[in-house]
Amino acid sequence: MTVTANDRTYAQPATCAVAICLDGCEPAYLEEAIARGLMPTLKRIQATGTDRLAHSVIPSFTNPNNMSIATGRPPVVHGICGNFLYDPETGEEVMMNDVRFLRAPTIFSQFYAAGARVAVVTAKDKLRALLGDGLGFDEDRAICFSSERSDQATKAANGIDDASAWLGRPVPEVYSADLSEFVFAAGVKLLKEWKPDVMYLSTTDYIQHKFAPDEKGALDFYEMFDGYLATLDAMGAAIVITADHGMKPKHDINGDPAVIYVQDVLDGWLGEAAARVILPITDPYVVHHGALGSFATAYLPNGADRDDIITRLRALPEMLEVLSREEAVAKYELPADRIGDLTMVSTENMTLGTSADRHDLAALKEPLRSHGGLTEQEVPFIVNRMLDLPNAPVLRNFDAFFYACAAAALQEVSA
C-alpha cells in the first residue's frame, strides 16, 4: 500500500516512520555535542545509518519549513511563505497560523485518509492547527497537540484529553528547553503505547536563539535529545532527523544586535511610509529574536522605479541578495501573491528590521542569534537506516517523510 500526497508517493510503513524537526539546529550544534561525547546515539547512527546535509526552504523560518516538511513540497505549493503575512487588499498584517492560508494537504492527512494512525506533537501551538489540518479525531487514529497548550488538549480537537496529565508532566514554560523535551517525551510514550504509523515531532528554537553551539545550555539540550533518540531508535522506529533552519550570530563586537532598518532606508528614498517592509519572521515569541531575521519583503508604491530600488539596496553592504518578485518566485519557489515587489536577504551576521522605533529589543538578554536567510539554509539530514541519498542542495529538509517511509519499508523487506 502506498500514499500519494502532492504528487509524491510515500511507502506505507510497517514500522513507525518518524520525522524529527530540531528547530534552529545549525549543523555545528550536533558537531560540537558529538565531539564532546554528549551524543553517543547520534554518533552511532551517523556511522551506521545515513548522514547528510540538506537545504531548508527560503525564507528559513519556522512556519514555511515545518509546512514544507508536513506537505513534502516548497511554499509555492502549500502557500505558507512566512510566519507573518501582509494582505495588500485589506492592508492587514496577520499571522499565517490559520488553515485558510494552507493550499495543499499534509502528508499526515493523506496517511490518515488511507487508514493509518498519525501522531503530531509540536512545541508551539502556533503550528498545531496547520499541522493537524485534515485529521479526524473521532476514530482513535489521530493525535495532534502542542506542548505549549498540552493541558488544554481534548479528545474532540486533539485526539487526546489533557496531554499534560497523560504524560505526567506539567505544562512547560514557553521560553525553555522543557517545551522541546515535552515533545520528545510525548513521542516516546506515543510510540510505546499508541503505536502510530507516522509521527512528527517538532521542537522550538529557544535554546538555539539563546546559546551558541559550544555553550552549556546548547550542549545540555542535545545531550538530553540524544537520550530520547536512543529510546526511539531502540523501539525500532525509522527516524529522520532534520531542521527547519540553521542559526547564526547576528550581533556586533559589543553584543548589540546587528541590524539595518530597511523601512527607514526606504522612507529616506521614497518618503515616509510610501513603501511597506514586512518581516516574515514576526511571531508572538519576540523574546527569541525581537522580530529580527535575515529575510524581508517590501511592497513599493505605485510609480516607484523597482529596478532602481533593487540596485540601490544591492549596493548596501548589509545585503547578501535582493531579488524582484519574479526572481524570488523562481529561485525560492514562493507564492507570488504572498510576497512583495522585492525580497531581501542580509549577510550572515546581519538582520533586517523595519524602523528602529518599531522593534522592542528589551527582552533580548543575550547577544542576538537568528535566521531567515541563505546562510541558515543548510541543515542536518540524518537517517537511522542506510539509504542512498543525495546531499544538499538536491536533498531538501522536506524530503524527511519520503525517506522516513522509505526506511520503514526497507526495514519491512529486510525483516
N, C-alpha and C positions, 0 to 999 in steps of 0.2 A: 504493500500500500504506500502511495506517495501523496504528498500535499503540495498544491500549487498556490503560491502567493505572489502577486505582482510579477507574473511571468517567470518566476523561478520555481523549480521543482525540488522539494525537500523530501529526503528519505523519512519514512515513518520509523522512529527509533524503537527498538525493543528494550533498551535500557534508557534511562533518563538522559536527554540531551540538555546540557546546562550551558548557558552563556552568562558570564560574569563581566559586568562593566565596572571597572575600577575608575571611578570618576577622577579625572585630573591626573591619571597615572603616567606622568613623564617616564620614559624608559629608565632614566637614571635612578628613580626610586627603587626599582627592582634590582638594578645592578648593585647599588650601594648596600641594600639589605642582604643580598646574596653574598656579596664579598665579605660581609661581617659575620656570616654564618647564621643569620637570623631566619633564612627561608630554605631549610633543607628540603622540604617537599617540592617547592618550585624548582630548586636546583636539580632535583632528580627528574622532574617532569621535563625540564629543558633538555636533559641528556637522553631520556628515553622516549620522549614524545616529539613534538614539533615546536620549534622556537623561531618566530619570525617577527618582523616589524610590518605594520600596516599603516595606511593613511586614514585619518578621520575625514569627515566632510567639512567643508568650509561654509560658514564660519565655524570654527572649532569651539562651539558652545554646547551646553548640556542638552537642551531640547532637540536641536536638529540631529545630533548624533545618536541620542537614545532612540529617536523615532526612526532613524535610518537603520539602526540595529534591529528594531522591532518590526520593520517592514522589509528589510533586506534591500532597500533602494535609497538613492540620494534624495535630497529635498525637492527637486523638480517633480518627483513622483508623489511623495507624501505631503508636500506643501508646508512643512514646518521648517522655516528657514531662520529661526531665531527663538530666543526666549520671549521676545517682545516685538510688536508689530505696529506700524503706522498705517492707518487706512486713509488714503488721500480723499476718498469720497465723503467720509464723515469727519475727518480732521481729528480723529481719536487715536491715541496711543494705548494699546491694550496688550495684556499678556496673551501668549499663544498656548494657553493651557486647555482651552475648551475644545472638545472633539469636533466642533463645527469647522475648525481650521484643518482638520485631517482629511486628506484627499485619497488615501489608499488604505486598504485593510491591513491589519497587522498579521504577522506570521501566526501569532497566538490565536487570533480569531479564526484563522483558516484551519489550524490544527483542531481547535475546539469544534468547529463545524464538522470536521471529519470524525469526531468521536473521541478525540484524545483528551487526556487530563492535563490541564495547563495551570502553572503557578507563576505568579509575578510578584516580586517584592521589591519595592523601591524605597530609598531612604526618604526622599522629599515627596510630599503629597502633590506637588505641582505637576508631576509626571503621571500620577496614578490614573487619572481619567483617560488620558491619551493611550497609555499602555493597555488599559482594560477595555478599550472600545471593542465592541462586538462579542464580548464574553457574556455568557449567561450564567447566573449563579443559583439556578433552581434545580440543577441536576447533580450537584456534588462533583462537578468535573472542572471547575474553575475557581481559583483563589487569586485575588489581586488586592493588595493593601500596601500602605506605606508605614514605615517606622514612625514617622512624624505624627500620624494620627491613628496609630495601631489600636488604641483603646476605643476609638470610635467606629471600628470596623463592625459591619453587620452581615449576617448571612445573606440578606437580600441584595446588598450593594457591593459586597466584597467576597462572598462565598465563605465567610468565617465570622463568628461573633467574637468581639473583643480579643484581637490578636495579641495584645499585651498580656492579658491574663492567660491565654492559651500557651504563650511562650514562657510565662513565668518571669517576665522582665518588665520593669517599669518603662513607661514611655520615655525615650531618651531626650536629652536636651538637644535642640536642633543644631546648635553650634558645638558639636562634639564628635569624637571618634565613635562614641556609643551608637550614634544614629546609623552608622555603617555596620558596626558589629551586630546590631539587631538584625540587619538584613542577612548576614551570614548565618547567625544562629537560627533564624527562621528557615533559611534554606536547608540547613542540616536536618531540622525537625520535619520539615515537609517531605524531604526525600526519604527519611526513615519511616515516617508514619503514614503519609498521604500518598506517596509514590506517584508523582506526576510523570508524564511522558516528556514534557517540555517545561523547562523552568528558566526564568530570567531573574537575575539578582543585580540590582543597580544601586550603587552607593552614592555618597555625597563627597565633594572635594574640599570640605572644610579644612582637613588636615593638610592637603596639598597647597591650599592657598596660604596656610599659616606657617608651614615648615618646609625648608629645603631638604633635599634627599638625605643629607648627612646629619640632620638634626634629630634629636631623640624622639620627638613627637612623631615624626615620619617613620623612623626605624621601629618604634613600638607598634605603630599601626600595621606595618607589613609583617612583622613577626606574628601579630595577632591573626592577620588574614591567613598566613601560612598554616596555622593550626586548624582552622576551619577547612582550608583547602585539602589538608591531609585526610580529614574525615570524609569529605565529599568524594575524594578520589578512592578511598578505601571501600566506599559503598558501591563502587562500580559505575558511577556516572561518567558519561563522556563530556568533558569540560573544555570550553574555550574561554580563555581569559583575555580580555581586551580592555580598551578605554574609550571614552568619548572624546578625549582631547588630552594633550600634554599640559605642561605648566612651566612658566619661565619667570625669573625675577624681573620685575618691572619698576625698579626704583633707582635713584641716583646714589652717589657715594655717601650722601648724608642719610640715606634711608627714606627719603621723601619720594612719593610717587612720581614716576617719570611719565608725563602726560602732555599731549598737545591738545588744546581745547579747540576743536575744529569748528564748532559753531561760532566761536569768537573770531576765528580766522575768516570764515565766510561772511560774517557780519561786516567785517572790515572791508571786504572786497565788494559785497553786493548790497549792503545796507542791513540794518538791524532786522533780524527775523525774516528776511527775504527768502533765505534758504532754510531748510529744516534738516538737522542732523539727528539720526536715530541710532541708538546704541543697542543692538540686539542682545547684548549680554544682560540687560536690565532684568532683574527679577526681585522677589521680595527679600532676598537674603543678602543685603548690602554689606553686612559685616565681612562677608567673604572678600569682596572686591571693590566696594564703593561704586559699582556700575562702570568700572574702568576695565576695558578689554582691548584687544588688538584688531577689532573689526568694526567698521561703521558703514552706514549707508546715508546718502544725502539726497534730498529732494530739492531741486533747483527751481527758482521762479520762472514763470513764462518769459521767454525772450532772452534768458541767460545764455551766454556762449559756453555750452558744456565743454567743448573741446579745449577752450582756453582755461577754464577752471581746472580741468583734469591736468593739463600741462603744468599749471602753477602749483597744484597740490603735489604732483610727482616731483617737483623740484625741492620740496621741503625735505630736510634730512631725516625727519621722523618717519617718513613714509617709505614702506617697502614696495607697495604696489597700489596703484589707483586704476580702476577699470570702469569703463562705461557699463551701463546696464546690460547691453548686448554681449559685451566681452565677459562679464561676470556670470551671466546665464550659461554661456558656452563653456567657460573654464571651470566654474564651481558647481554646475548643474543645479542652479537655483530657479525657483518660480519667478518669472519676470514680473508678475503683478504684485509681488510682495517685497520687492526691493526698490530702492530709489533710482535716481537718474545715474548715480555712480556709486561705487563701493570703494572703501579704503582699507588697507591693511598696514599696520605700523611695523616698525622694525622689532627685532627680537626682544629688546629690553625697554620698549616704549608702549604706552597705551594711548587710546583715543578717547577724548571726553567731548561733551557738548560745550557748555560755558562754565567757566570756573566757579561762578556763584550757584550752579545747579548741582554740584557734587558735594555731598556731606561726607567728608573723609575722617570725621572724628572717631568713627568706630574702628578704623584700621589701627590695630595695636602693634602690628609688626610691619616691616618693610613689605610693600605690595608685591604679590605674586599673582599672575593672572594668565589669560589665554585668549583665544579667539582667532589668531592669525595663522599664517603659514608655518611659522616656527614652532607652533604647538600641534602640528598636524600629524606628526609621527607618533604612533602608539604601539604598545606591545600586542602581539597576537600569538598566544601560546595554547597548544592543544595537548591534553594528556594522552594522546594516541599518536602514533606515527602516521602522518599524512604527507603527500607530496604537494606542497603549497608553494605559490609564488611569494615574492617579497613585495614590499611597497615599491612603487605606487600602484602596482596591479592589485595587490591584496588590500582590501578595504576593511575597516572595522565592521561594516555592515554585512560582511560575509560570515559573521560569527555563527549564526544559527545554521547556515548552509553547511558549514564544516562540522559543527557540533552534531548535527543529524547524520552527516556522512560518517563521522567517527563512531556514532552509536550503531549505525548499520554495519560498519566494518566489524565491530565487536560481535554483533549477532552472527555474522558469517563465520568469523574465526571460532566462535563458541561452538 
